[in-house]
């Protein structure tokens, strides 16, 4: 398999690789020196060949490249390398489901006391920014939020720890609803649903990944930074905007995403998973549940 024109000199072997991607990556190193190269398959291996006259220079460049690869730190990517702790995912799903059952039994009163109405939030009923996260319009609404929210949370849990992850998600939803209420000041606006927190979880992942790549000089390139940023914004646009004329509160989604992104940068900057002992993770988990409990206690006074 030829990677350039016909050779002008006899070819020599510069390296053998188990995967085509490895051979092509080394071929790019050669191409960066404006030297021709060829990749051929021999059995189960891929052989990188260069012209005989360039053999010494290519050997030096590849040796330097291999040395840099060995010294390169393992990037902490968005996809978890550790096992996902699933217990909290079941707990979160059960809690939201029980709230949905209670909402259907208690009727409009439950929603009236918990919806994120902008005027009431700005008048001091801050708890509505949290209680609204536990209310949903119908089964399709809660089903969509459970699917997306638990998926994003599953990726965040191994990276930040169980307690910190859920506290950050609840806070991103609350902050998103609070900022959204301020944006609608002077007019009536109400919203319900956990989607603000779901997109907060997406923002947490994106913010953490962008900061992790920016902090490491070897990944601080335009394309390395654009990849997680584009993925996060693309998912926000695809899942969080909805059709024109629909009942999707896209501004709440956007503000939750922004709040989560800030939290993700902060958590990654402080290396929260490494610095937070088990006691802190447990306290954060209790705080997440406690915020929901206190908010509803104030709502039902």
Secondary structure, 3 states (H helix, E strand, C coil): CECCCCCCCCEEEEEEECCHHHHHHHHHHHHHCCCCEEEEEECCEEEEEEEHHHHHHHHHHHHHHHHHHHHCCCCCCCCCCCCCCCHHHHHHHHHHHHHHHHHHHHCHHHHHHHCEEHHHHHCCCCCHHHHHHHCCCCHHHHHHHHHHHHHHHHHHHHHHCHHHHHHHHHHHHHHHHHHHHHHCCCCCCEECCCHHHHHHHHHHHHHHHHHHHHHCHHHCCHHHHHHHHHHHHHHHHHHHCCCCCCCCCHHHHHHHHHHHHHHHHHHHHCCHHHHCCHHHHHHHHHHHHHHHHHHHHHHCC
